[in-house]
Amino acid sequence: MGAWIMAGITFREAARKKVLWTALLAGAGFLLVFGIGLHFQEGDFRNSSVPPFLRYQVISAMLMIGLYTVDLLAVVMTTLTSVDTIAGEITSGTIHAIATKPMDRWQILIGKWLGFVAMAGVYVGLMFGGTIAEGYYIGGVMAQHPLRGGLLVFLECVVALSVTFMFGTWFSTLTSGVITLGLLGVAFLGGWLEQMSGFTEGSRLAMVGIISSLIMPSEAVWRRAAFEMESPLSGSLQFSPFSDISIPSGAMIGYACIYMIIALGIAVYHFRERDL
Amino acid sequence: MTNAAPSKQLGLVILAAVFVIAGSMSIPEVRNLALKSLQSLRMQKVQAVNANFSQFADANANPTLHQMVTQMISDKVQVEENEEDQPAADVASARQLAGFDVMLLGARKDAPKITVGGAHKIAVGVDRARLQAIATEAGHPELALPQSLDGATVGVQVPRSVQVQYGTCPGPTDASRVIADNITGPSPTTTEFSDCVRLREGPDPDVNLPSGLDISGLAEIGLETAGMTPQQASDFLHTVNWKATLTLAVPRALRSYEVVKVNGTDATLLSMAGRRGPGYALIWTKNGIDYSLTGFGDSSQAVTLADSLK
């Protein structure tokens, strides 16, 4: 019960601090630019003799790039908006006002986590839904399995959130942010290196990508989402940067879930044990 | 002091764990197990061997049409036979190995390099949902593929062929290498290989199709993907036996095509507009044997060369 109260407070506080609104405003800006781009591309295609299915592939590739941008925005927004919640409140001493309430510490942490999970869900839902709707109504293309893709992007945000919380119980706001963004950078680079391994079918390069996805599974979760959403022709004929070169398996998604649970477990444990 | 002790302990535990993991990796069984575990984190494509049908593919070649079509049908490709190519000392030994009457270009006086291409047999499991999505994307949403098609097998059997190469030609490569070369390596120019001519000859591939699968339609999509207009792709498949096209590297940057006569038989002459790669490809079928003549020089030589076949 305490955790749910805390979740509600966290959500309302984020709205009061305008964090949620500024993130949504940035998202609206993205949707506006993406929609204008799609509109112009579609108009140019109407005046050209490009075959319909090639047109479809190009617009599909644009949609995938749009969704990838949403993914990156969502993960970074989740990290940036949540990084101050534990670490900042410990540093400023605000946590004393909350921790003295008749509420176990784990409820405080889980409550805050749930609040941010809800925010990430709203953000991903709106941005993802908006991008897919624009792709459909302006470009006439549809992602293959948008629900699966959206849920995987949401999972990616929750993984990033849990890692941010874990480091937040140890380090200051700045340090936690730097470490989490650094890990996201490792995952990003590893994912692209793995994708590049398709050019030379290099198993060692692919292995670098796999190992970096063990360190931080965020990019691997996106790659799976891209595989689920991408047009089969585009994926199999390697039209787009997200083509089917090295696709994370169900086991990788399972690993990401376990990773998230462990990160959250460590955060709860350490928050309970540490001196505030 | 009290806070430092657990941190030190944790550091020692991590260090010990790193040593244990590093040490255990020196045991082959453990290393193999770790490798398998890591590989399980990625989807395994059922493609045991990469059947490369275009051993003489130039540095600017597209994948073969067969590769494009099978990739459209499914990821589940089982290679049942994948013979290695063998060099042949002369035309007599090439005939013996290939099992058909091998011809050479009489108009070329330089010694050719002859290779007998191995036989290949693959089975592709049809993914109906994927095919349906591709048909929709290709502008044919009305094309309803029967449910019975899902999981059905397409069999492609390519008999032994003979590849004859004259002059200085770019080395063999594969599709991945092409992209890597385009990024990092020096680009071969058309003039560099202007005396290069390649002749491929071999019987039609044997293709077993489940009912309801229009593979020539997929070949048309493959050709459009390679840069042909829908009209060009359709015309091309009307003038050339589509089975014969399966073993061809898909021509791209097509400038023009025309129907010509080679020793009294209809042939299709494709002129390519690419800065690099071959300048033309001449394709025809005679007495059950498919021929393709690819050259880096002027396409006006193509018919004369083909007429000199003996």
Chai-1 contact restraints between the chains, C-beta under 6 A:
chainA,res_idxA,chainB,res_idxB,connection_type,confidence,min_distance_angstrom,max_distance_angstrom,comment,restraint_id
A,P51,B,E224,contact,1.0,0.0,6.0,A-B,restraint_1
A,P51,B,P230,contact,1.0,0.0,6.0,A-B,restraint_2
A,P52,B,G139,contact,1.0,0.0,6.0,A-B,restraint_3
A,F53,B,E137,contact,1.0,0.0,6.0,A-B,restraint_4
A,F53,B,A138,contact,1.0,0.0,6.0,A-B,restraint_5
A,F53,B,G139,contact,1.0,0.0,6.0,A-B,restraint_6
A,Y56,B,E137,contact,1.0,0.0,6.0,A-B,restraint_7
A,F199,B,S176,contact,1.0,0.0,6.0,A-B,restraint_8
A,F199,B,I179,contact,1.0,0.0,6.0,A-B,restraint_9
A,F199,B,A180,contact,1.0,0.0,6.0,A-B,restraint_10
A,T200,B,S176,contact,1.0,0.0,6.0,A-B,restraint_11
A,T200,B,A180,contact,1.0,0.0,6.0,A-B,restraint_12
A,E201,B,S176,contact,1.0,0.0,6.0,A-B,restraint_13
A,I210,B,L38,contact,1.0,0.0,6.0,A-B,restraint_14
A,I210,B,L41,contact,1.0,0.0,6.0,A-B,restraint_15
A,S231,B,E137,contact,1.0,0.0,6.0,A-B,restraint_16
A,P232,B,R130,contact,1.0,0.0,6.0,A-B,restraint_17
A,P232,B,A133,contact,1.0,0.0,6.0,A-B,restraint_18
A,P232,B,I134,contact,1.0,0.0,6.0,A-B,restraint_19
A,L233,B,I134,contact,1.0,0.0,6.0,A-B,restraint_20
A,L233,B,E137,contact,1.0,0.0,6.0,A-B,restraint_21
A,S236,B,Q71,contact,1.0,0.0,6.0,A-B,restraint_22
A,S246,B,R42,contact,1.0,0.0,6.0,A-B,restraint_23
A,I247,B,M43,contact,1.0,0.0,6.0,A-B,restraint_24
A,S249,B,L41,contact,1.0,0.0,6.0,A-B,restraint_25
A,S249,B,R42,contact,1.0,0.0,6.0,A-B,restraint_26
A,S249,B,M43,contact,1.0,0.0,6.0,A-B,restraint_27
A,A251,B,S40,contact,1.0,0.0,6.0,A-B,restraint_28
A,A251,B,L41,contact,1.0,0.0,6.0,A-B,restraint_29
A,M252,B,L41,contact,1.0,0.0,6.0,A-B,restraint_30
